[in-house]
Amino acid sequence: MIEQLEIKNFRGFSEYKIEDIGQVNLLVGTNNSGKTSVLEAVHLLKSRGDAAVLFSLLSRRGESIQKIYVKLIA
């Protein structure tokens, strides 16, 4: 189970950290506040570096490769 998630330089986040993650979590926020970006970061992490997943996420949004850092502490 994921206990903590740290995201750096991904989408609109220069640095974002979620601690004390439980089995069920609720992301709440206004439009364009980063909820989907958090889920995409976790999806990339779970894909274990599969380039196809990265390119799929980027192409869906019409974006290109950037320097991305995601750290998981489990």
VEXPA-192149 format. One record per residue: residue in one letter; z, y, x of N, C-alpha, C, CB in turn. Coordinates in steps of 0.2 Angstrom, whole numbers. Glycine has a CB too. Layout:
<nodes>
{node A,{Z,Y,X},{Z,Y,X},{Z,Y,X},{Z,Y,X}};
...
</nodes>
This chain:
<nodes>
{node M,{0,-6,4},{0,0,0},{0,6,4},{6,0,-5}};
{node I,{-4,11,2},{-4,18,6},{3,21,5},{-10,22,4}};
{node E,{6,24,10},{12,27,9},{11,35,10},{17,25,14}};
{node Q,{6,37,14},{5,44,16},{-3,44,18},{9,46,22}};
{node L,{-5,50,16},{-12,51,17},{-13,58,20},{-17,51,11}};
{node E,{-17,59,26},{-18,65,29},{-25,66,30},{-14,65,36}};
{node I,{-28,72,27},{-35,73,27},{-36,80,31},{-38,74,20}};
{node K,{-41,79,36},{-42,85,40},{-50,86,40},{-40,85,47}};
{node N,{-52,92,39},{-59,94,40},{-64,90,35},{-62,93,47}};
{node F,{-62,89,29},{-66,85,24},{-66,90,18},{-62,79,23}};
{node R,{-73,91,16},{-74,95,10},{-71,102,11},{-73,92,4}};
{node G,{-67,104,6},{-63,110,6},{-57,110,10},{-62,112,-1}};
{node F,{-55,104,12},{-48,104,16},{-49,105,23},{-45,97,14}};
{node S,{-45,110,26},{-45,110,33},{-39,106,35},{-43,118,35}};
{node E,{-34,105,31},{-29,101,32},{-25,99,26},{-24,103,38}};
{node Y,{-24,93,24},{-20,91,18},{-16,85,19},{-25,91,12}};
{node K,{-10,85,16},{-6,79,17},{-2,77,11},{-1,80,23}};
{node I,{-2,71,9},{1,68,3},{6,63,6},{-4,65,-2}};
{node E,{13,64,5},{18,60,7},{21,56,1},{23,64,11}};
{node D,{25,51,2},{28,47,-3},{24,45,-8},{34,51,-6}};
{node I,{18,42,-7},{13,40,-12},{16,33,-15},{6,38,-9}};
{node G,{16,33,-22},{18,27,-25},{13,22,-27},{22,30,-31}};
{node Q,{15,17,-31},{10,13,-34},{5,16,-38},{13,7,-37}};
{node V,{7,20,-42},{3,24,-47},{4,32,-46},{5,22,-55}};
{node N,{-1,35,-45},{-1,42,-44},{-6,46,-48},{-3,44,-36}};
{node L,{-4,52,-50},{-9,56,-54},{-11,63,-50},{-5,58,-60}};
{node L,{-17,64,-49},{-20,70,-46},{-21,75,-52},{-26,69,-42}};
{node V,{-18,81,-52},{-19,86,-57},{-21,92,-54},{-13,86,-61}};
{node G,{-26,96,-56},{-28,102,-54},{-34,105,-58},{-30,102,-46}};
{node T,{-35,111,-56},{-40,115,-60},{-47,112,-57},{-40,122,-59}};
{node N,{-52,114,-60},{-59,112,-58},{-60,115,-51},{-65,115,-62}};
{node N,{-63,111,-46},{-65,113,-39},{-58,114,-35},{-69,119,-39}};
{node S,{-53,110,-37},{-47,111,-33},{-46,105,-28},{-41,111,-37}};
{node G,{-51,100,-28},{-51,95,-23},{-49,88,-25},{-46,97,-17}};
{node K,{-48,87,-31},{-46,80,-34},{-51,75,-32},{-45,80,-41}};
{node T,{-57,76,-33},{-62,71,-31},{-63,70,-24},{-69,73,-34}};
{node S,{-62,76,-20},{-62,75,-13},{-57,71,-10},{-62,82,-10}};
{node V,{-51,71,-13},{-45,66,-11},{-48,59,-12},{-39,68,-14}};
{node L,{-50,58,-18},{-53,51,-20},{-58,49,-15},{-55,50,-27}};
{node E,{-63,53,-14},{-68,51,-9},{-66,50,-2},{-74,57,-9}};
{node A,{-61,54,0},{-58,52,7},{-55,45,7},{-53,58,9}};
{node V,{-51,43,2},{-48,37,2},{-54,31,1},{-44,36,-5}};
{node H,{-59,33,-2},{-65,28,-3},{-68,27,4},{-70,31,-8}};
{node L,{-69,32,8},{-72,32,15},{-67,28,19},{-73,39,18}};
{node L,{-61,29,18},{-56,25,22},{-56,18,21},{-49,28,21}};
{node K,{-56,16,15},{-56,9,12},{-63,6,14},{-55,9,5}};
{node S,{-68,10,15},{-75,7,17},{-75,5,25},{-80,11,16}};
{node R,{-70,7,28},{-69,5,35},{-75,7,39},{-68,-3,36}};
{node G,{-77,13,38},{-83,16,42},{-90,14,40},{-81,14,49}};
{node D,{-90,11,34},{-97,9,32},{-101,15,31},{-97,5,26}};
{node A,{-107,16,36},{-111,22,35},{-114,23,29},{-116,22,41}};
{node A,{-116,17,25},{-119,18,19},{-115,21,14},{-121,11,16}};
{node V,{-108,20,14},{-104,24,9},{-104,31,11},{-97,21,10}};
{node L,{-103,33,17},{-103,40,19},{-110,43,17},{-103,40,27}};
{node F,{-115,40,18},{-122,43,17},{-123,44,9},{-128,39,20}};
{node S,{-120,39,5},{-120,39,-2},{-116,45,-5},{-118,32,-5}};
{node L,{-110,46,-2},{-106,51,-4},{-109,58,-3},{-99,51,-1}};
{node L,{-112,59,3},{-115,65,5},{-122,66,1},{-117,65,13}};
{node S,{-126,61,0},{-132,63,-3},{-131,64,-11},{-137,56,-3}};
{node R,{-126,61,-14},{-124,63,-20},{-122,70,-21},{-118,59,-23}};
{node R,{-120,74,-16},{-118,81,-17},{-123,85,-13},{-111,82,-14}};
{node G,{-128,82,-10},{-133,86,-7},{-131,89,0},{-136,91,-11}};
{node E,{-126,85,3},{-123,88,9},{-125,84,15},{-116,87,9}};
{node S,{-124,86,21},{-125,83,28},{-119,81,31},{-130,87,32}};
{node I,{-120,78,37},{-114,75,41},{-110,81,44},{-116,71,47}};
{node Q,{-103,81,44},{-99,85,47},{-94,81,51},{-95,90,41}};
{node K,{-90,85,55},{-84,81,58},{-79,80,53},{-82,86,64}};
{node I,{-77,74,52},{-72,72,47},{-66,68,51},{-75,68,42}};
{node Y,{-60,69,49},{-54,66,51},{-50,64,45},{-50,70,56}};
{node V,{-49,57,45},{-44,55,39},{-40,50,43},{-48,51,34}};
{node K,{-33,51,42},{-28,46,45},{-24,43,39},{-24,51,49}};
{node L,{-23,37,40},{-19,33,35},{-13,30,38},{-23,27,32}};
{node I,{-7,31,35},{-1,28,38},{1,23,32},{5,33,40}};
{node A,{1,17,34},{3,12,28},{9,8,31},{-2,7,27}};
</nodes>
